[in-house]
Amino acid sequence: MQIAEYLYQLREHAWSTPLNGETLDSSRTLVLAFGASEVLDDPTPIAQLVRAYPRSIVLGCSTAGEVQGTTVRDGSLVATATRFEKTDLGFASLEVLDPAQSLAAGRELARKLLVARAGLRAVLVLSDGLHVNGSELVRGLCGSLDESVVVTGGLSADGTAFRRTWVSVGARVRTNVVAAVGFYGDHVVVGHGSKGGWDRFGPERVVTRSDGNVLYELDGRPALALYKEYLGPRAQELPASGLLFPLSLRRHAKDDASLVRTLLAVDHASGSMTFAGDVPQGARVQLMRADFDRLIDGAAVASAMARENGMPPVESDALVVAISCVGRRLVLGHRTEEEVEAVFEGMQRERRTVVTGFYSYGEISPFSHGGSDLHNQTMTLTVLSESDVPVVRNKEIVSQPVPPRPLRQPPSSHPLPGPGRQPVATAAAVTGRLPRPLETGRIPTIDFEIDTSEIAPGAMPTSEAEGFAVRTFDYDRADGRWSVPQLPNLDSPRTLVLAFGASAFLDQPNALVELASAYPRSVVVGCSTAGEVHGTVVRDDSLAVTVTRFERTDLEQASMEVSGPEQSYLAGQTLARKLLAGKPGLRGVLVLSDGLAVNGSELVRGLNSVFDETIVVTGGLSGDGTSFARTWVSVGASLRRNVVAAVGFYGDHVVIGHASKGGWDKFGPERVVTRAEGNVLYELDGKPALALYKEYLGEKARDLPASGLLFPLSLRASANDEKVLVRTILAVDHERSSLTFAGDIPKGALAQLMKADFDRLIGGASLAGAMSSETQATDVSEEALVVAISCVGRRLVLGDRTEEEVEAVRDALAPTLRPHITGFYSYGEISPYATGHCDLHNQTMTLTTFRESRLPLPRPVAGGGERRPHRAPLLRYAPVHQRRLRRCRNTSPLERPLRLRTRASSNVRRARACSQPRRVRAERR
C-alpha cells in the first residue's frame, strides 16, 4: 500500500508537486480530492488528476475547509492517491434530483456495490450536501448492506454560504450527485471512530411534532420559542448562532446512542427549525453548547476509537479520512487545527500515516459497531490500511441481524428549504463570515475514558471482584423497571446502599423493598427528594441508587422517630450517642432527616453537642418537590415519615471530603436581627422585617412567599465571624409583619439580603466540587462515591439550567477521580462550613466524597489546623497545553512569544474557573 499527497492552490492555478500517476496509477488506486466550491466553476485540477490517474477511481467533493495533514485550508484542492496491493475497489454514483429520492438512492448504491464484486468490506460515501436527505441516504445504504460492512463518509459543503455543493466522479464535477467507493477482499483493514465533545444542558425533551428534518414542537410547545429562551441575546443571530447550539438526539428513552443535529434554518412564521438530519417524532432531544477543549479532546477520542475498531498493521501505511462538521470549525475558530493535530497524534505509530479530509454539512459513521448514522457536529475518522495476511471476518458481527430503526418516518419532500415552503432565514443570509466563537467559562475536562452517560444501563456487571467498589443505577417509577437486568452483587456488612426517590414511593414502596431484599447484610437508607441526581442528570419520579462496598471501613446505622420539631435536638443527641457506642473509630456520619417534621437547626445542634470537630457530619433534609406536603426516610425496607436516620463510617482507611458553597450575590446593607424567635424573624435594626424585605423586592414583593426563594438571607453570628450561612424564606405573616425561614435566625446575628446569579450559582457548585475532592492522603482509591445535596430553592432559580450545576461538580472534581455522583434536591443541607462542626445550610450545593486509602490515616485532632487553600487542578489541562507548545515550536522565533503568551493566558483563565467563578462566567456572557 502506497500513498501520495498533493495540494492545488486555486489562486496560483498550480500543484505543489508534480502528479505522480505513473508510479501509483492502477485499478486498485483510489484518488480522493476535497476542494473549495469554486472548483465547480473551473474543474481543471480535477481533470488533471484524472489524466494523471486514468485507471484509478477518482472521487471528490466540495468542503467548508480542506484537511491536509494537520493543516486546515480554504481556497484549495487537497488530493491523496492510495494504491492498494491486495484490495479491490469498485464505485457507483447516482444523480438525486429530489431529497425524497434519498432513501432509494442509498438502496441503489448498495445494490450496485454488492453486485460489482464479492467480499464487500467497507463503503466510503460522498454526497451532495444541500439536495440530499443524509438520514434517508444512510438508511437506504445500511438497510441493504450487512452490518459487517463499514459505511462512512460525509456530505459536501460550501463554507458558510450554503448555496452550492459538488461531488466529482472522474472528471465530471456536478451538484445533486451521490458517489460511493467499495473496498473488497480479506486484506483491507478499516477502522472508524466518531466523537463530539459538546456539553449538554437543560432538560431532555420529547419531539411531539416534526416532519423529516423540520422540528415544530417539543413537549407540545413551539420548538423555536423554546430554543430562543436558551439562546437569550444570541437568538437575534439565528440561524447563524444555532451552529453553536446543536441538538443531542436519542431515538427513545432506552437508546444509549446519541446523535447530534445542526441547525440549518429557522422559520419564524411557523415557529419551526430545519436541521441537517432527521428529527423523528417521539425522539428525545437536549440542547448542547460548545466547550473548546472538549471538542478537541473529542477528536482525540475519535482517533482512539478508530484504532480500536481497526488497528492498522505495523508494516502498513495508513490513510486517515477525517470528516468534521462546519459547526465545529465555527466554534473552534483559530483553534481548528488543534483537533486535526489531536487526530494525528492519536494515530501516529511506527507506520506512515497520511491524514486527509474536509469540513462537511454532515458526517456518516457507525458509533462503535453496527449500522451507520448521519451525525452532525462530530469528528469522524476512517482509517484504511492493508494486512499481509487475510483478516478473519468477524462471524459474530456478520451473524447479527440489522437492528430495527424505531421511529422511522416517511422522508419529507422538503427536508431543506426550497420551493413550497415559506421563505426562511439561512446562516448565509444572516452573515457571510464566520461567527465569533462562543466563549465559555466551563473548566475543560480531558477524559479519554468512555463517557458513562452514553453506556447502556444494562451493561453493568452482575458479579464483582473484591475491593472498594461503587455502582449506580436507577428505577423508573412510571415504567416500573430497573435500569439494570440484575442488581450488582455487592452485598456485605461493609456495603452502603443509598436510595433517593420521589415522595410517591411512600404509596408504592416495592422498589425499596426489593432493594432491601437484594442487600440483606448491607446498610440500606434513603429519603424523598425535590429532584433525584443520577450522575449529571436531574430527574423526577425516579429512584437514584448507589451501592458502595467498602473494603476496610465498617458501617453502623441508627435511626429515630421524631413526633415533632421540639424533639429535634434530642434526636441529634440520641443518634450521635448510638453511633459513638456502636464501634470505636468513628470518622464520619451521613444524616438523612424528615424535611417537614424536624427542625434542622436543632437536629444539628444536638449532633454537635455530642460529636467532636474531628467527626465529619454531612447530609440533608428530605424533600417533596415544591408541594411541602409529605417527606419520607427509609431504613431497610421500612419507608416512614417523621424519621431521622444516620450512617456512621469507622476506621482509619475511610477518606471523607466535604464542601458547601452557595454562589448568591449579596446586596443592600448588613442589618442586625433585633427580634426573632427560632426561625421566625420579626425585626431588623428595630424595623419590621417584612416591610424592609418588601422594599428591596419591589414589584416581586407581590409574589411572596414564592419570590422569596430568589432572595434568601445571608447570616453571620457577629461582625468578626467569617462563616456565612444562607436561610431560605418559607412563609410570611402580613399581620405580624414576620418572615419564617428554613433555619434559625438568632437574635443579634447580622443579616443581609441576597439575590440569584445563575452563573455564580453554577460556579459555586464547581468550587464545591474542587474543594470536596482535595485530600492530603496518599494511596487513595480512584473510585469515589460523591453525594451531592442541593437546595430546592436553587433548582427553582436555575430552572432548565439545573443540570449545569451537577455538570460543574463533575468537571471540577479532581482529574484522578472516577466519580459516581448521586444525591437529591433537599429542604436543607447539612455540612461543615470548612472545618469544625456541621451547620444547617439553605440554598447551597453540599458535597460529600467517600473513598478508601490502602494505608491507615492518622487520627485528626480537634482544631488541628486550617483547611488548605484551594488551587485549581491545572494537571487536567496539560495534554491540551502540550499540544499548543508543540505548535509553538514550529513557529518562527518572532511569532513564538506572541503565540505562547496568547495561548497561556487563555489557559490560565480557564484554570481560574474554580477560584474565581464569577469572573469566568462573566467572560462567557
C-alpha positions, 0 to 999 in steps of 0.5 A: 500500500502506497500513498501520495499527497498533493495540494492545488492552490486555486489562486496560483492555478498550480500543484505543489508537486508534480502528479505522480500517476505513473508510479501509483496509477492502477485499478486498485488506486483510489484518488480522493480530492476535497476542494473549495466550491469554486472548483465547480466553476473551473474543474481543471485540477480535477481533470488533471488528476484524472489524466494523471490517474486514468485507471484509478477511481477518482472521487471528490467533493466540495468542503467548508475547509480542506484537511491536509495533514494537520493543516486546515485550508480554504481556497484549495484542492487537497488530493491523496492517491492510495494504491492498494496491493491486495484490495479491490475497489469498485464505485457507483454514483447516482444523480438525486434530483429530489431529497425524497429520492434519498432513501432509494438512492442509498438502496441503489448504491448498495445494490450496485456495490454488492453486485460489482464484486464479492467480499464487500468490506467497507463503503466510503460515501460522498454526497451532495450536501444541500439536495440530499436527505443524509438520514434517508441516504444512510438508511437506504445504504445500511438497510441493504448492506450487512452490518459487517460492512463499514459505511462512512463518509460525509456530505459536501459543503460550501463554507458558510454560504450554503448555496452550492455543493459538488461531488466529482466522479472522474472528471465530471464535477456536478451538484445533486450527485451521490458517489460511493467507493467499495473496498473488497477482499480479506486484506483491507483493514478499516477502522472508524471512530466518531466523537463530539465533545459538546456539553449538554444542558437543560432538560431532555425533551420529547419531539411531539411534532416534526416532519423529516428534518423540520422540528415544530414542537417539543413537549407540545410547545413551539420548538423555536420559542423554546430554543430562543429562551436558551439562546437569550441575546444570541437568538437575534443571530439565528440561524447563524448562532444555532451552529453553536447550539446543536441538538443531542438526539436519542431515538427513545428513552432506552437508546444509549446512542446519541446523535447530534443535529445542526441547525440549518434554518429557522422559520419564524412564521411557523415557529419551526427549525430545519436541521441537517438530519432527521428529527423523528417524532417521539425522539428525545432531544437536549440542547448542547453548547460548545466547550473548546477543549472538549471538542478537541479532546473529542477528536482525540477520542475519535482517533482512539476509537478508530484504532480500536475498531481497526488497528492498522498493521505495523508494516502498513501505511495508513490513510486517515479520512477525517470528516468534521462538521462546519459547526465545529470549525465555527466554534473552534475558530483559530483553534481548528487545527488543534483537533486535526493535530489531536487526530494525528497524534492519536494515530501516529505509530511506527507506520506512515500515516497520511491524514486527509479530509474536509469540513462537511454539512454532515458526517456518516459513521457507525458509533462503535459497531453496527449500522451507520448514522448521519451525525452532525457536529462530530469528528469522524475518522476512517482509517484504511490500511492493508494486512499481509495476511487475510483478516478473519471476518468477524462471524459474530458481527456478520451473524447479527441481524440489522437492528430495527430503526424505531421511529422511522418516518416517511422522508419529507419532500422538503427536508431543506428549504426550497420551493413550497415552503415559506421563505426562511432565514439561512446562516448565509443570509444572516452573515457571510463570515464566520461567527465569533466563537462562543466563549465559555467559562466551563473548566475543560475536562480531558477524559479519554475514558468512555463517557458513562452517560452514553453506556447502556444501563444494562451493561453493568456487571452482575458479579464483582471482584473484591475491593472498594467498589461503587455502582449506580443505577436507577428505577423508573417509577412510571415504567416500573423497571430497573435500569439494570437486568440484575442488581450488582452483587455487592452485598456485605456488612461493609456495603452502603446502599443509598436510595433517593426517590420521589415522595410517591414511593411512600404509596408504592414502596416495592422498589425499596423493598426489593432493594432491601431484599437484594442487600440483606447484610448491607446498610440500606437508607434513603429519603424523598427528594425535590429532584433525584441526581443520577450522575449529571442528570436531574430527574423526577419520579425516579429512584437514584441508587448507589451501592458502595462496598467498602473494603476496610471501613465498617458501617453502623446505622441508627435511626429515630422517630421524631413526633415533632420539631421540639424533639429535634435536638434530642434526636441529634443527641440520641443518634450521635450517642448510638453511633459513638457506642456502636464501634470505636473509630468513628470518622464520619456520619451521613444524616438523612432527616424528615424535611417537614417534621424536624427542625434542622437547626436543632437536629444539628445542634444536638449532633454537635453537642455530642460529636467532636470537630474531628467527626465529619457530619454531612447530609440533608433534609428530605424533600417533596418537590415544591408541594411541602406536603409529605417527606419520607426516610427509609431504613431497610425496607421500612419507608416512614415519615417523621424519621431521622436516620444516620450512617456512621463510617469507622476506621482509619482507611475511610477518606471523607471530603466535604464542601458547601458553597452557595454562589448568591450575590449579596446586596443592600446593607448588613442589618442586625436581627433585633427580634426573632424567635427560632426561625421566625424573624420579626425585626431588623435594626428595630424595623419590621422585617417584612416591610424592609424585605418588601422594599428591596423586592419591589414589584416581586414583593407581590409574589411572596412567599414564592419570590422569596426563594430568589432572595434568601438571607445571608447570616453571620453570628457577629461582625468578626465571624467569617462563616456565612450561612444562607436561610431560605424564606418559607412563609410570611405573616402580613399581620405580624409583619414576620418572615419564617425561614428554613433555619434559625435566625438568632437574635443579634446575628447580622443579616443581609439580603441576597439575590440569584446569579445563575452563573455564580450559582453554577460556579459555586457548585464547581468550587464545591466540587474542587474543594470536596475532592482535595485530600492530603492522603496518599494511596487513595482509591480512584473510585469515589462515591460523591453525594451531592445535596442541593437546595430546592430553592436553587433548582427553582432559580436555575430552572432548565439550567439545573443540570449545569450545576451537577455538570460543574461538580463533575468537571471540577472534581479532581482529574484522578477521580472516577466519580459516581455522583448521586444525591437529591434536591433537599429542604436543607443541607447539612455540612461543615462550613470548612472545618469544625462542626456541621451547620444547617445550610439553605440554598447551597450545593453540599458535597460529600466524597467517600473513598478508601486509602490502602494505608491507615490515616492518622487520627485528626485532632480537634482544631488541628489546623486550617483547611488548605487553600484551594488551587485549581487542578491545572494537571487536567489541562496539560495534554491540551497545553502540550499540544499548543507548545508543540505548535509553538515550536514550529513557529518562527522565533518572532511569532513564538512569544506572541503565540505562547503568551496568547495561548497561556493566558487563555489557559490560565483563565480557564484554570481560574474557573474554580477560584474565581467563578464569577469572573469566568462566567462573566467572560462567557456572557 
